[in-house]
């Protein structure tokens, strides 16, 4: 059986309860701050990784442009110009270019 003395001994004391509450509150506050720091850190890492990937992609494209053959660059430039033409002029440009290249190819083979 429980006596009054036993019940009183087992009851938490008010000061003890307050101390536990404060300790728990401090832990939660600390955990919250830590979580915010971790989230900010993760976010920063993501941003830095994304920028690094974008920078690497740009560098690859720049390097690729430098490695392109001058003839490829020339015809890509022509393509940009021809794309601005009306549909009729696009067809004429393609036919004329094909004719010129075919004639030069024949001369080159003889």
Residue pairs with C-beta under 8 A, 6 or more apart in sequence:
12 20
65 73
68 76
78 97
82 89
82 90
82 93
82 94
83 90
85 93
